[in-house]
Amino acid sequence: MHEALRLASRAEQLGEVPVGAVVVREGRIIGRGHNHPLGTGDPTAHAEIIALREAARTEGNYRLPGAHLFVTLEPCLMCAGACLHARIQTLVFGARDPKTGAVRSLSRVLDDPRHNHRIEIVEGVLAGECGEKVRAFFRKRRA
């Protein structure tokens, strides 16, 4: 999660919402990403999507069984769906997102028993630090 926080800081330096993500498999990072939709003009350029794309390229397969995604903020609906399609084993996130979080806050999309893949969810890892990074970003923007 510390690497994800470092990536979130990189996003913030670029004027993006500070969210970072890493994909880990067999103890090594295979994908990294930070939010970048403003700079790329791409609404799908969320930290999780970028990290999953890099991991898929690294592994030569869009399916990533046995991989763990660490992200500083609870994933949105799009990113939660991408985790399902990638067959992520474990999703670890820091802070909840009360506005767009689709894993625990607004909905629990990954808990739907109709999905043919189950993802273990671990929440709250470095939650205070992850949440404060986003809150501070928006406080600065409103000032």
N, C-alpha and C positions, 0 to 999 in steps of 0.2 A: 504494500500500500504506500510505502514511502516513495517508491519510484513513480507511482501514479500521482502522488501529490507534487512531485517534482515536475511532471508533465503538465499538471494543472497550472502550475506557476508559469510555465512556458506559454500556455494558452492565454493567461492573463496578460503577459507582456505584449501579446499580439492584439490585445483588446477584446479577446474572446471570453465567454463565460468560462471560468477556471474549473474545468473538469478534465481529469486524466484517467487513462486506463492502460492496463498491461494484461497480456495473456501469458500464462505460465503453464508449461507442460514439462513433466519430468524434471522439475527443479530449475528450469531455465526459461528466461523470457523469450518468447517467440513472436510477440507482437506488442507494439507500443502505439499509443495515440493520445491526442489531446483535441479538445473542441477546436474546430476551424471552419465553421460554416460561413462566417462573415468574410474571411479572407479568400475562401475558395468560391463563394457564391453557390455553395452546394448545401442544400438543407439536410442532406444525410451525413454530413461531415462531423458527426458526433464522435467523441473520444472512443466509445466502444466500437463503433463501426470501423473507424480507422485502424484500431488495434486488431480487430477480427480479420480485416482484409490483409494486414501485414502477416498475421499468424497463418492465414490460409496460404499465402504466397510462400512463406517459410516452409510450411509442411507439404506444399504441393497438393492440398486437398481442402475444400471448403468445410468439410466435416472435421471437427476437432475433438474427438472423444478423449477423455482423460485430461482435458485442458481446464484451467481455472482462470476466470476473468476477474480481475481486481479493478474496481472503479470507484472514484471518490464520491460520486453522487448516484443515488438510486436511478436505474435506467428508465427511460421513457418507453412507451409502447413499441416504437420502432426498434429500439435497441434490445428490449426484452425478446421481441420476435426474432431478431438476428441471433440471439443466444440459443434459442430453440433450434433454429435452422442449422447452426454450427455444431449443435450437439455438445455444448459446453457442459462440463460435469458439475462445476461449482461456480456460482456467482457470489463474489464477495464485494459488498459495497459499504462505503463509509456512512454518509449522511442520507437521510430520507429527503425526498423532494416532494413537498406537499402540493405543488402546482402541477407537475407532470409525471411524477413517479408512478410507474405501472406495475411495480413488483410488490409494494407494501402500502403505499400511500393512497393513491386514487383508486387503484384496482390491484388485483393479485393474479394477473394474467398467467403467470408461470405455474400457479397452483391448479389450473383447470385440469380436471382428471381426463378430459377428452384428448389431451396431447399425448402423443406416443413416446415422448421423451420427458424425463423428469430431471430437473436441475436442483441441486442442493443450494440453498440460499443461506448465506451468512451475512448478517447486517450489523452495522455499528462499529466496524473496525476503524479506529481513529475518527470516529464520528464527529467529535468536537472540532478537531482540526479541519476536517473536510468541510463541515458545515460552515465554520467561521470563514473559510476562504471564499465561499460563494457569497455569504452575507456581506463581508467586507467589500467585495467587488461591487455589489449592487448599491451599497451605502455610498461608495465613491462616485458611482455613476449618477446617483440622485442629487449629490451635493452641488 
